[in-house]
Every structure is written in C-alpha cells, then in structure tokens.
Amino acid sequence: MPYSIDWYIESEIIYIHYSGATTVDELRESLIATKNMIDSSDRHLVHMIADVGDVTEATSIKDSLQVVREVGAHDRTGWQITLREKSIVVKMGAAFGTTLFKIRARTFDTMDETVAFLKTQDETLSWNKINTSLRIP
C-alpha cells in the first residue's frame, strides 16, 4: 500500500493518500506518522483527510481495527474524514463507530464536500494557506 502524507493546510489539516493493496505494517506506519505530525502542531485540534479512492485491496476490517487500537488515537485529533470510500459496509461502519466511540468522523465522495463540511465545523482554519502542490484526485 503505497501512501503519502502531507499537510493540506500546515499544522491544521493532514492529507493522507492511500493506493494499491493495503498491508497491516504500512497502515501502522502511516498512523504513527500521522500522530507525529499532530505532535508537531500547536493547534488544539488537527483534522485528517484519508483519501482511499485508489486502494485496490483493503486490509480486513478486523486487522485495521486491531492496528488502530494498537497505535491509539491522538488526544488532539479533530475531524477524521474518509474521502472516496467505495465500500458501503465501511461507510456504515464509520457511521456506527462515530456514534459508538464518540469520534469525529465523516465520509465524503469529493474533496469539495470535505472542504465545505470542514468550513462549517472549524472557522479557524486557514483556507488561504492550502498546499497547492498536493495532487488530489
């Protein structure tokens, strides 16, 4: 599972792009890198956008949940947006997990929907500082 992680807005929103076949080790590595990026920010909450639209083979839900529990959530995690998720089951699971675990998570089909949602949730974001070098599908 090749992945890339960068700031969508420096110190405010992390953009993670996953592609190809996912592996447990790379998922763990990407989650740890994300936590480290949140540590480098001085913001109260850092939001994340995980673009999974180019994943060809996903890690099982059981294995993914195990890695998420193992790595743990960062105390300053804001909204966790999943972008371009194809699986209805995963979308439903995310909605269920949001309610059950009281996490801030949503799933959107487009980046425009994601941005519009985040604008309504956090008025302090610096939309004039978007990293335009990112190649977002």
PyMOL commands that set and color helices and strands:
alter all, ss='L'
color gray80, all
select helices_A, chain A and resi 24-40+61-71+88-101+111-121+127-129
alter helices_A, ss='H'
color red, helices_A
select strands_A, chain A and resi 3-9+13-21+46-57+77-83+105-108
alter strands_A, ss='S'
color yellow, strands_A
deselect
rebuild
show_as cartoon
